């Protein structure tokens, strides 16, 4: 029988939130989160409005300033927001833009043919979530100004506060995020802003974007790329050895939809394809990416067959074959993009697939015909990748599990947990048999599995999948995870909710951790993206005083803890032993017990930045790695001799 609850559901229970109250009530619905990502999202929404002016052909320069107190100013030299009275609201257009949801010039097609952002929601949302916001507009020889406070309420009507040259136009928005909403942080990170603003500049050739940090340490970056996405690809490949020295560039327009593609092959084995629509990074791809990839595979196969490089009896090259070592940027500008997917970053417009295919096919086919030497190198690389793929398929057979894995051990290594419910299971990947033995004794055998590794695994940044599958340690990891690898990978078959890398808190341990993260990023990226990978944090010090034993992670935490003790407290500060030297009880108490341990989740917030770091630190080119070490050496603490 249905349980009877609150029966007085009537007209009075229906709330009507006026103006921007809905945004303040549920900010996550509009900016995703009130954490760090949501804070920076405020900047993107204002910048997007300036970029829309650039897309329309009216803006050449955008300036973003982080002022003291974490106040943001965004200034552009666009047309300047309209300043008259809006017929529908009876308010000035400026006030309408900043106080009415879904008010903007992006709907009717007259103001902007192409635009990004939240389509008229952005400016008012930023206003609603700020302690105060002020707008200055240069237009028609006048300087207009209006200020809003306490979540978007105007302090006065729009006013003319001065005159300017008749030719001067543009808009300036200055705001301070509300700390009552952004309780986690109101501190803007320069690197996050710089990375995205540089990306926008790459995607809009000729647009200058300047970022200035006027807080304690003054910083400035000036982003201007006349080559657009060609320079984007060059930057991504700067630590790699290119196969085609010049970036291949194709562009075209059909039915008011424009497609730009820039690509360059390198001698590595990893694919780096990034697609965008109206400057929005389509993480999940979509029809523009599908069309270009489909065309790439078809054109390379046709060229190889027509030039007798590939015989009629040979199996055709697959998409994975032709994209090995490929760095590619795809940019689509669409007047009415439709997004779908889990994070609404997948382009769904069906017509774009054929348009992208047609435009890229024509340009890429012409390039191959005009550059036969480069074409030959690309196809030879694809053929080598094809042979490696076939070898990998055979090697993959070794990683397939037989039966249910009721056995507690395979390859003499894995000590599995008893539970078969992945949501409560976790696996510790442990450095060495000695630490593995302690971990096995100290674990909760119901939910915790242990896989000891012997020595350092293969650096997969320098190896194809077939070679990686020849490595016994890597095969053990694949078998334990249960997801398969390569074209057979299936995230839904992952046997553990948490994959925990547990290595010593020293240089060797850090090296092993980086090797494992490289493996996961290159061959198991969906596992990392889904948040399943963690690094255990074994303590570096143990402080004993009286009957109290306190484990601390690093020197900073040690200093903080010692400062909290009463002056004169007697204590025996110990530098912790390696994992292999801890007994089972000690290892459990410090690193494995879910009630006491500290885990650090490994995330890939920006695939492009992660790709760059892995290439720099784990690739063949020594010079970038040397430069990185020199630049970051001063930050190293507790370096073992």
Buried (B, 14 or more C-beta within 10 A) or exposed (E): EEEEEEEEEEEEEEEEEEBBBBBBEEBEEBBEEBBBEBBBBBBBBBBBBBBBBBBBEBBBBBBBBBBEEBBBBBBBBBBBBBBEEBEEBEBBBBBBBBBBBEBBBBEEEEBBBBBBBBBBBBBBBBBBBBBBBBBBBBBBEBBBBBBBBEBBBBEEEBEEEEEBEEEBBBBBBBBBBBEEBBEEBBEBEBEBBBBBBBBBBBBBBEBBBBBBBBBEEEEEBEBBBEBBBBBBBBBBBEBBEBBBEEBBBBBBEBEEBBBBBBBBBBEBBBBBBBBBBBBBBBBBBBBBBBBBBBBBBBBBBBBBBEBEBBEEEEEBBBBBBBBBBBBBBBBBBBBEBBBEBEEEBBBBBEEBBEBBBBBBBBBBBEBBEEBEEBBBBBBEBBBBBBEBBEBBBEBBEEBEBEEEBEEEEBEEBBBBBEBEEBEBBBBBBBBBEBBBBBBBBBBBBEBBBBBBBEEBBBBBBEBBBBBBBBBBBBBBBBBBBBBBBBEEBEBEEBBBBBBBBBBBBEEBBBBBBBBBBBBBBBBBBEBBBEEBBBBBBBBBBBBEBEEEEBBBBBEEBBEEBBEEBEEEEEEEBEEBEBBBEBEBEBBBBBBBEEEEBBBEEBEBEBBBEBBBBBBBBBBEEEEBBEEBEEEEEEEEEEEEE
